[in-house]
Amino acid sequence: MTIRCLFLVVLFVNLAVPIAAPAASTTIRVGVYQSPPKLFVDKNGKAGGIWVGIFDHIARKENWKVVYVPGVWQQCLDWLDSGEIDVMMDVAWSSDRVTHLDFNQVSVLSNWVVVYVHEHQAVTEITDLANKSIAAMQGGVAMEVFKQFDIPCTIVPVDSYKDAFDAVDQGRASAALISQFYGMAHEKKHKVKRTSIVFSPLNFHFAVLKGMQPDLLAAIDTHLSALKADKASIYYRHLKKLLWSGHDPEIPAWVFCSLVLGGFLLVVAFVFMAVLKHQVARRTRDLKASEERYRIHFENVSDILYCLDREFRITYISPSVERLLGYRADVLVGRSFLDLNLLVWEDVERAVADAQVCFSGKVVPPTVYSVIAKNGQRIALEISSNFFLKNGGVDSIISVARDVTFRENMVALTRIERDLALRLSTASILDDGLRACVSAVLDVSGINVAGIYLLDKAGIGFDLACHGGDTVACGDLLSRWEKGTKLSRMIMAGEAVYMPYRDVPSSFNQDECSENQRFMEVAILPIHDHGRVIGCLYAGAFVQNPIVEFRRTCLEAIVRFMGNAIVRFQMEEDAHALGRRLTETMDSMMEGCRIIDRDWRYLYVNPEAEKQLGKSREKLMGMTLETAWPDLRGTTLFAAMKCCMEDRTPRRIEAQSDYLDGKINWFEFFIQPISEGLFVLSQDITRRRKAEEELRLSNANLERRVEERTRDLESARHRAETADRAKSVFLANMSHEIRTPMNAILGFAQLLEHDSQLTPDQAEHIRSIRCSGEHLLKLINDILDISKIEAGKSVLSPVSFCLHDFLEDLTTMFRSRAHAKGLQLYVEREESVPQYVSADENKLRQIIINLMGNAVKFTKAGGVALRVTAGAVKGKHAGEDEDRKLCLKMEVEDSGPGIPEEDLGNIFDPFHQAETGNIEGGTGLGLPISRRFIEMMGGTITVTSRVSKGSCFRFDVPVSLVNAPEIPRELARRQIVAIKPDMAPCRILVVDDMADNRTLLRGLLQPVGFEIAEAVNGAEALKHVAKWSPHAVLMDMRMPVMDGYEATRRIKAKANTRHIPIIAVTASAFEDSRKQVMNSGVDFYLRKPFRSEELFGALETTLGLGYIYADEITAVPGTLKSHSLDMGSLAALPTEMIREMDGAVADGDIASLTELIVKAEAIDSIAASELRVLAADFNYEKLRIWLKREGDNNG
């Protein structure tokens, strides 16, 4: 019963603090939202409710002009934060909101939050709401209160209580948190029912943005106190209307029935009483359950609810007292709060007076008292009290105590910070600022002694700068510290030290201190400046446990202020000292210095400027420029100064000025904008200007000579470039002109070497021709190589290859040559030499061939050795993929005549030969080319030699390790006699303007089985391609009418011909020419002169052909391994064709025979292939026998 009374009575909380009202004639913007019947906006946009009625009354008294701004709850809060409204009504106080809002002291209403659910839903306990959706006004305190119960649920935010009821009606929410007043007025309009779950009462106030409108809140409190004191005021009239707005008078059904059916009621009275008894019993059970729920609710709220009788005894107190104060509720019930000593002594008298006022039937506004918890900690409680009437008199006091320690601490901390900031703002020197900081520390409750130490200049100790409080106890504490102690290390490390009374060193207390002046607790806090310790603050107390967490927070806040303030004062003092030193420096400068304010008055002039201006400093100070120099406005100096004054951009100019003797001198002016105006620095540069003029004339003369020299150099460069281009053109033409006939010479020599009917002398002559041609070609290549190197056109072309096979090929190449001269050839390869590497294979091959060739050529007896090792890369290549790099080391040693010491320094020069070289012959380019190639590859070459003993050339080159690559297979040097029979006839178009070249290619290809067509230029080639559709084209690139480049591009441009492989056959020897040829679209590249194996290899690669080789023929001439000509082999061929073949063999007409064999392929491909093998082997005797026999048989 007591709890139900408490729930019904604790409704209104009052606080009266009279403050002056704001000024009259002020427009007040008020945010309103829909929360009927307390606050609402009707259809016409007019605001109403108890809040509006009360505020309109206050506004009339204060002569305010009120503008109501309607919106939803969250919108009004946002408007208040942004300053779009000045005040907001019906705002519940909370610890979160007090951080950014200010509330009036006197509350207008107290209200409860009630949980509503759908009328068909049963909810009796707050735990029944677990995992349900709860509709609540967004931004409202009800949501915060509900979250304290830690019940898992889903919050459905709404803008008004009506939206909350609608959400329950429509099933979007299972329950709604509704203001009691709104629920009472509107619950019948919705399909909802009120539950027994009610939250603790909330006080509702007017709210403004923090720090704004203090006078407005003071005026509201003044009028509210007066209204609440007058029972007949508008406040109570609105309150009465509010309380009964949601209750319609109900007439009991039995009364109405008794008036209408009195007689009938007498008959059914007994039945009605039975039913009534049953209902009373059920209602009693419901009331007990409701009471139990309220009891659980009040026992779990965070605030303390208690009742006092007239003897100040506690008749009821909620269990939350144990959580806040540490006392169990059952220990406190029945005892007087005066005997419990819960209140601090200074608040007891005030509390008794307030209780007596409440017992007199008056409302006491919320009041803050300091209460001592069981653990000795002070807690600030805001107590709201009301009286409970019984039998016409006040029976007891019902109070709600709320923990406002944090709020009060924040207010106190704000006050301390504000007072300290005010004191520091009025301090002018460091000592005043330090005294202000010490005073702020002593203002913190419980602190008796305070002092500030600053770090000395050496940074190793502290000097006492200021102290205050009890002078006897203020000993020089820090001077007693020993350097390197744990305490000093902690302070220098930036750690705060709090020493309770057990840990306070005895040395901290002076011998002459009395017992009540001895330190019981000490706090030492480092003073920081951006993380650097610049001093420390100590604070002492004479009682135990005074420096609680809040006071530590205060001390830390003061220390933060001190760090900034001390640095600021030190900087100001340093700035004053710097100003003095700056003035002294400027007075001693050799340049003229003057400071001019924004009104063009002199503020400072140094002695040098006095000399330059010709007037004393005392006369110029305070004088305007126009007064001192009437003619200054029309000068460039004044124009620059004016621009600098306006746009605040520094200027530098050189201008003329007069000394006292009237001579015109040049000055350099530096004009710098400063806060006062301008700083002007002037320097006499007359001598420099004269020197610059002389220098300018000298430079003009020098530039003229340089221009002449530049023209001469440009002309020389042009001539050199022209000569270089002419050289390149000459080399290209020479390469083409020499290689073209060499192609024919070597090609026909190869053809003749295959002729088995040559006599031994003729074969020897042919071999001599071929060897001489190859030797001449080598000489030409050497000359071209050295030319490309010198022209910078030789580039590296690294490829992956098998190094072991590479060395084996070289060994095979030189073994026969060495044995022919009776020399021993030694090739030594260490196991460390890798199998697969990446390097420029051609250049490495040429290097070894040059060195081995020289060794074999110059050595008459003994032998030649090639040694190969591998090691780690050193030098500039070591850091580039070191694990994949390797240094290849080779040396070529011979037992030849050796090289004289005087020739060792010249053997790598082009065209230089030692005496032995002159005897043996050669171009003298092999060694220079080898050295250049080695250097290009990143290596070095050295030589050691002894006359008559031999020479040894050593070189090393870096190579890259690679995995086993797909090494291109070089076509075996085997004589090809025919295309394999299963291959279709291949049509080859030969395009060349030189008849010898075309004849050579025809002679190489036609005997093997290729069909040949010829064209003399690119234009003819296009016609043949269109009509004949060759399988491949052998294209010379330099021809008249249309060259090979254009012809290739046109062939590749057409869809029906672009698939035809084009093999370039050119005499160019330069690498850039090769790139140009490949870029034109060709598929393969052959350089004249070429070997027949290279030609057949190119066709094999591009066309996928297969060949029959001479070594596949059996020892019996004219017999194949798989087929042989016998009786009936040529039976399918026409007799006339066989006779024509016989005649061509008898006449030696190979061309006609080849054409007939091609025609025979269409009739009998196997017979044609066998005939082609015999023709390729030049076995004409066997051919005639078989042709004669088959002709006779067919005839």
DAHU-V337396 format. One record per backbone hydrogen bond with DSSP energy under -1.0 kcal/mol. NH is the residue of the N-H (numbers start at 1). CO is the residue of the C=O. Records with the same first field share a line. If there is no record, write none. Layout:
BEGIN
NH = CO / CO
END
This chain:
BEGIN
5 = 1
6 = 2
7 = 3
8 = 4
9 = 5
10 = 6
11 = 9
25 = 63
28 = 65
30 = 67
31 = 87
32 = 69
35 = 39
39 = 35
40 = 48
42 = 46
45 = 42
48 = 40
51 = 38
53 = 49
54 = 50
55 = 51
56 = 52
57 = 53
58 = 54
59 = 55
60 = 56
61 = 57
62 = 58
64 = 59
65 = 26
67 = 28
69 = 30
71 = 32
73 = 159
76 = 72
77 = 73
78 = 74
79 = 75
80 = 76
81 = 77
82 = 78
84 = 79
86 = 29
87 = 29
88 = 207
89 = 31
91 = 205
93 = 203
98 = 94
100 = 97
101 = 97
102 = 208
104 = 206
108 = 204
111 = 202
114 = 178
115 = 197
116 = 176
117 = 193
119 = 191
121 = 118
128 = 125
129 = 126
130 = 127
131 = 152
132 = 129
134 = 154
135 = 175
136 = 156
138 = 158
140 = 137
145 = 141
146 = 142
147 = 143
149 = 146
150 = 147
154 = 132
156 = 134
158 = 136
164 = 160
165 = 161
166 = 162
167 = 163
168 = 164
169 = 165
170 = 166
172 = 167
173 = 167
174 = 133
175 = 133
176 = 116
177 = 135
178 = 114
180 = 112
183 = 179
184 = 180
185 = 181
186 = 182
187 = 183
189 = 186
192 = 190
193 = 117
195 = 115
199 = 113
202 = 111
204 = 109
205 = 91
207 = 88
208 = 102
210 = 100
212 = 209
217 = 213
218 = 214
219 = 215
220 = 216
221 = 217
222 = 218
223 = 219
224 = 220
225 = 221
226 = 222
227 = 223
228 = 224
229 = 225
233 = 230
237 = 233
238 = 234
239 = 235
240 = 236
241 = 237
242 = 238
243 = 239
244 = 240
256 = 252
257 = 253
258 = 254
259 = 255
260 = 256
261 = 257
265 = 261
266 = 262
267 = 263
268 = 264
272 = 268
273 = 269
274 = 270
275 = 271
276 = 272
277 = 273
278 = 274
279 = 275
280 = 276
281 = 277
282 = 278
283 = 279
284 = 280
285 = 281
286 = 282
287 = 283
288 = 284
289 = 285
290 = 286
291 = 287
292 = 288
293 = 289
294 = 290
295 = 291
296 = 292
297 = 293
298 = 294
299 = 295
304 = 401
306 = 399
307 = 316
308 = 397
309 = 313
312 = 309
314 = 335
315 = 307
316 = 307
318 = 305
321 = 318
322 = 319
324 = 320
325 = 321
332 = 328
333 = 329
334 = 314
335 = 332
337 = 312
340 = 336
344 = 370
347 = 344
351 = 347
352 = 348
353 = 349
354 = 350
355 = 351
356 = 352
357 = 353
358 = 354
359 = 355
360 = 356
361 = 358
362 = 357
367 = 383
369 = 381
371 = 379
372 = 342
373 = 377
374 = 325
376 = 373
379 = 371
381 = 369
382 = 402
383 = 367
384 = 400
386 = 398
388 = 396
390 = 393
393 = 390
395 = 388
396 = 388
397 = 308
398 = 386
399 = 306
400 = 384
401 = 304
402 = 382
404 = 380
408 = 404
409 = 405
410 = 406
411 = 407
412 = 408
413 = 409
414 = 410
415 = 411
416 = 412
417 = 413
418 = 414
419 = 415
420 = 416
421 = 417
422 = 418
423 = 419
424 = 420
425 = 421
426 = 422
433 = 429
434 = 430
435 = 431
436 = 432
437 = 433
438 = 434
439 = 435
440 = 436
441 = 437
442 = 438
443 = 439
444 = 441
447 = 444
448 = 540
449 = 540
450 = 468
451 = 538
452 = 466
453 = 536
454 = 463
455 = 534
456 = 461
459 = 456
463 = 454
465 = 452
466 = 452
468 = 450
470 = 448
474 = 470
475 = 473
477 = 475
480 = 477
481 = 478
485 = 482
489 = 485
490 = 486
491 = 487
492 = 488
493 = 489
494 = 491
495 = 490
497 = 524
499 = 522
503 = 500
508 = 505
509 = 506
513 = 510
517 = 514
518 = 515
520 = 541
521 = 541
522 = 499
523 = 539
524 = 497
525 = 537
527 = 535
529 = 532
532 = 529
534 = 527
536 = 453
537 = 525
538 = 451
539 = 523
540 = 449
541 = 521
548 = 546
552 = 548
553 = 549
554 = 550
555 = 551
556 = 552
557 = 553
558 = 554
559 = 555
560 = 556
561 = 557
562 = 558
563 = 559
564 = 560
565 = 561
566 = 562
567 = 563
568 = 564
569 = 565
570 = 566
571 = 567
572 = 568
573 = 569
574 = 570
575 = 571
576 = 572
577 = 573
578 = 574
579 = 575
580 = 576
581 = 577
582 = 578
583 = 579
584 = 580
585 = 581
586 = 582
587 = 583
588 = 584
592 = 682
594 = 680
595 = 604
596 = 678
597 = 601
598 = 676
600 = 597
602 = 623
603 = 595
604 = 595
606 = 593
610 = 606
611 = 607
612 = 608
613 = 609
614 = 610
620 = 616
621 = 617
622 = 602
623 = 620
625 = 600
628 = 624
629 = 625
632 = 629
635 = 632
639 = 635
640 = 636
641 = 637
642 = 638
643 = 639
644 = 640
645 = 641
646 = 642
647 = 643
648 = 644
651 = 671
653 = 669
655 = 667
657 = 665
659 = 663
662 = 659
665 = 657
667 = 655
668 = 683
669 = 653
670 = 681
671 = 651
672 = 679
674 = 677
678 = 596
679 = 672
680 = 594
681 = 670
682 = 592
683 = 668
685 = 666
689 = 685
690 = 686
691 = 687
692 = 688
693 = 689
694 = 690
695 = 691
696 = 692
697 = 693
698 = 694
699 = 695
700 = 696
701 = 697
702 = 698
703 = 699
704 = 700
705 = 701
706 = 702
707 = 703
708 = 704
709 = 705
710 = 706
711 = 707
712 = 708
713 = 709
714 = 710
715 = 711
716 = 712
717 = 713
718 = 714
719 = 715
720 = 716
721 = 717
722 = 718
723 = 719
724 = 720
725 = 721
726 = 722
727 = 723
728 = 724
729 = 725
730 = 726
731 = 727
732 = 728
733 = 729
734 = 730
735 = 731
736 = 732
737 = 733
738 = 734
739 = 735
740 = 736
742 = 738
743 = 739
744 = 740
745 = 741
746 = 742
747 = 743
748 = 744
749 = 745
750 = 746
751 = 747
752 = 748
753 = 749
755 = 752
758 = 755
763 = 759
764 = 760
765 = 761
766 = 762
767 = 763
768 = 764
769 = 765
770 = 766
771 = 767
772 = 768
773 = 769
774 = 770
775 = 771
776 = 772
777 = 773
778 = 774
779 = 775
780 = 776
781 = 777
782 = 778
783 = 779
784 = 780
785 = 781
786 = 782
787 = 783
788 = 784
789 = 785
790 = 786
791 = 787
792 = 789
793 = 788
799 = 839
801 = 837
803 = 835
806 = 802
807 = 803
808 = 804
809 = 805
810 = 806
811 = 807
812 = 808
813 = 809
814 = 810
815 = 811
818 = 814
819 = 815
820 = 816
822 = 819
823 = 818
824 = 862
826 = 864
828 = 866
830 = 868
833 = 830
837 = 801
838 = 960
839 = 799
841 = 839
844 = 840
845 = 841
846 = 842
847 = 843
848 = 844
849 = 845
850 = 846
851 = 847
852 = 848
853 = 849
854 = 850
855 = 851
856 = 852
857 = 853
858 = 854
859 = 855
864 = 824
865 = 893
866 = 826
867 = 891
868 = 828
869 = 889
871 = 887
878 = 875
884 = 881
886 = 959
887 = 871
888 = 957
889 = 869
890 = 955
891 = 867
892 = 953
893 = 865
894 = 951
895 = 863
903 = 900
906 = 903
907 = 903
909 = 906
912 = 909
918 = 914
919 = 915
920 = 916
921 = 917
929 = 925
930 = 926
931 = 927
932 = 928
933 = 929
934 = 930
935 = 931
936 = 932
937 = 933
938 = 935
939 = 934
940 = 956
942 = 954
944 = 952
946 = 950
948 = 897
949 = 946
950 = 946
952 = 944
953 = 892
954 = 942
955 = 890
956 = 940
957 = 888
959 = 886
960 = 838
961 = 884
962 = 836
967 = 965
974 = 972
977 = 1108
978 = 1108
979 = 1008
980 = 1106
983 = 980
988 = 1011
989 = 1032
990 = 1013
991 = 1034
992 = 1015
998 = 994
999 = 995
1000 = 996
1001 = 997
1002 = 998
1003 = 999
1004 = 1000
1005 = 1001
1006 = 1002
1009 = 1006
1010 = 1005
1011 = 986
1013 = 988
1015 = 990
1018 = 1042
1021 = 1017
1022 = 1018
1023 = 1019
1024 = 1020
1025 = 1021
1026 = 1022
1027 = 1023
1028 = 1024
1029 = 1025
1031 = 987
1032 = 987
1033 = 1061
1034 = 989
1035 = 1063
1036 = 991
1042 = 1040
1044 = 1037
1047 = 1043
1048 = 1044
1049 = 1045
1050 = 1046
1051 = 1047
1052 = 1048
1053 = 1049
1058 = 1054
1060 = 1057
1063 = 1033
1064 = 1084
1065 = 1035
1066 = 1086
1074 = 1070
1075 = 1071
1076 = 1072
1077 = 1073
1078 = 1074
1079 = 1075
1081 = 1078
1083 = 1062
1084 = 1062
1086 = 1064
1088 = 1066
1095 = 1091
1096 = 1092
1097 = 1093
1098 = 1094
1099 = 1095
1100 = 1096
1101 = 1097
1102 = 1098
1103 = 1099
1104 = 1100
1108 = 978
1110 = 975
1112 = 1109
1113 = 1110
1114 = 1119
1119 = 1116
1120 = 1123
1129 = 1126
1131 = 1128
1133 = 1130
1138 = 1134
1139 = 1135
1140 = 1136
1141 = 1137
1142 = 1138
1143 = 1139
1144 = 1140
1145 = 1141
1146 = 1142
1147 = 1143
1149 = 1144
1150 = 1148
1153 = 1149
1154 = 1150
1155 = 1151
1156 = 1152
1157 = 1153
1158 = 1154
1159 = 1155
1160 = 1156
1161 = 1157
1163 = 1160
1164 = 1160
1168 = 1164
1169 = 1165
1170 = 1166
1171 = 1167
1172 = 1168
1173 = 1169
1174 = 1170
1175 = 1171
1176 = 1172
1177 = 1173
1178 = 1175
1179 = 1174
1180 = 1178
1183 = 1179
1184 = 1180
1185 = 1181
1186 = 1182
1187 = 1183
1188 = 1184
1189 = 1185
1190 = 1186
1191 = 1187
1192 = 1188
1193 = 1189
1194 = 1190
1195 = 1191
END
